[in-house]
């Protein structure tokens, strides 16, 4: 958790109060983050097969949220104004927090069948 806190402090300027695993997402790591300014959601994708598509989808997500679609969480940009950053060997994206969880569990094999 200390490594994630340092990463978020350096890259996003957050003062992290608490980080815990989020109950959502199909791949990579998902974290609920409590900062001095509220909650956010961190998604880290390590899957080489998926990272580029994940990165390329971020401008679309940004466009949709800027167009007023409220059920998609807004992307929180890095201090440098980027939509994503690198953490370890993954693509890390911070989103505004939307409460909820996704409790379905899919294996990587099941996900690959959709590509």
CORFEN-V840326 format. One line per field, one symbol per residue. phi: phi as a letter, one per 20 degrees, with the letter a starting at -180 (. if undefined). psi: psi as a letter, one per 30 degrees, with the letter a starting at -180 (. if undefined). burial: # if it has 24 or more other ideal C-beta (glycine too) atoms within 12 Angstrom, else .. A space follows every 50 residues. Layout:
phi = ???
psi = ???
burial = ???
This chain:
phi = .fffffgfffecmfdeebcbgeeaodbmdccecddfdpebcddcddfgfd gfffffffffgfffffeofeedffeeffgenefbbeclddedcddffcfp bcefcdfgfffffee
psi = eeeeeeeeeeffgkjkekklklillflakkkkkklfgallkkkjjfjeff eeeeeffeeeeeeeefggjfgkkkkjllfgglfllkkbglkkkklkkkll ljgkkkleeeefff.
burial = ...#..##..##.#.#..#..#.##.#######.#...#######....# #..##..#..##..........####.#....###.#..########... ...............
